[in-house]
Amino acid sequence: MSAPLTAEQNIEVFQFRAGSVVGVTALALLLQAFLPVYFPRMRMLDLPLLVTIYFGFSRRNPSTGLLMGATIGLIQDSLGRSPLGLFGIAKTLVGFLASSLGSRIDVENPISRFGLAVGFYLFHQAVYILTRRWLLAQPESILGAQLWIAAAVNGVLAVLIFPLLDHLRKPS
Amino acid sequence: MLAVPGRHRSITLLIVTLVAQLLMLAVQVRRNTHVRLIRVWTVDSVTPFERGGTWIVRKVHGVFTGYVDLIHVHRDNLVLHDQLNQLELRNAALEGEAAEAQRLNGLLGFRTDHQEVPMLAARVIATSADTASHVVFINRGTRDGIKSNMAVILPDGVVGKIFEAYGSVSEVLLATDKDSGVGGLLEGTRTQGVVGGTGDPTLTMKYVSNDENVPIGQRVLTSGEDQIFPKDLPIGTVMQVKPGNPFKQIQVRPAARLDRLEEVLVLLTREEILPKAPPAQTVPVPHPATPAAAPPAKPSMPPVKPAGERGPSQ
């Protein structure tokens, strides 16, 4: 006899094909590291963040969402010179919040996806900057036009990418 | 394993994950002092407790030393107070003995300087019960060779005369008594007069003409005219001069401290006391005559020898 469903399991809606989550995550990290070499302006994109947001929306399980965000963030840290945990903390929080919001609001609508992506991008950058300031004592500019432009670009990209990732879902 | 309610499981997992990543950061990050951030956090988190513990220990220790120990301090304080009182009493006694020794030393020195002059040291043992009389009693009497009208002095100056001699005590009439009179003269002008008491602590010099110049501070000496005191013994100094009728009113401060008499010298002779005694000369001393009597023309009687001298060293 199977165990009774927990409150978190009741709200989980989408499941993905085998290996798709790992594959998409790896691809996002690879592109994040590769694209800026040839296209420097691509540096404003944060593909691992978008992946964290999407899977958080889709899985709607805060535990799973935060663990995925932590994993993606730590791998992203590993690929750079920043200390381990810098992106990990920020993406942990994003994954947790995205999973929590996914069960409460409509995240399938392109407009909501755009707005949520912009919001999560700004939240992610705020956590990252504050962590650098408070823990590393490294000054970082908090606000600037470039931040808002990057947020908008990532929002547009989310609107374009999320429908493609929807095809990886298992039929419910 | 700790049972976490389902609705709190995700929150718990979030906190655990964040804390783990923070610790990971702290292990990696070095601040400007090249100290790992985790060490800084650990020290900063432990230090307040260490400071608090030290503060508590210090306060407890302060209560103990400030209160419990004070019990012994109070007892020790009482003991020290007693010791202090005893020491103060002893100190007062020693000071008195030292002062007495100093006085006696002064007397001894006076006697040593005037060894040819027979004199007897005596101690004041009582004063007159009558406040109007300036009289003291000394511990020498007729058994020591004391007789009436013998001069009583101190190295500083004249004290008075023997008014009445008894077996072992004698009554001394001080110079400040109203009935006292000492033949005196001014040191500078050698103007003669009679110095008597007024009942006050000061003396008055009588029978000095208004025409005489009497400067303030002028020393007054014995003239020897009274046949009691040898000549040129200090009586006092002039402190106030007023014209009077028919004589000047001259107030004299006594040379000797007549209000603090403890030891005195009784002159057994009327010979003049010189600063440096000449070689032994048997100068006869006339019989002690009544006060203010005519001075003898020529001393013809042998010096008075006190019968059975005893007492302090002479």
Interface residues (C-beta under 8 A of the other chain):
Chain A: T6 A7 E8 N61 P62 S63 L66 L67 A70 G73 L74 P83 L84 G85 L86 G88 I89 T92 L93 F96 S99 S100 T131 L135 L136 A137
Chain B: G6 R7 R9 S10 I11 L13 L14 T17 L18 Q21 L22 M24 L25 A26 Q28 V29 R31 N32 L37
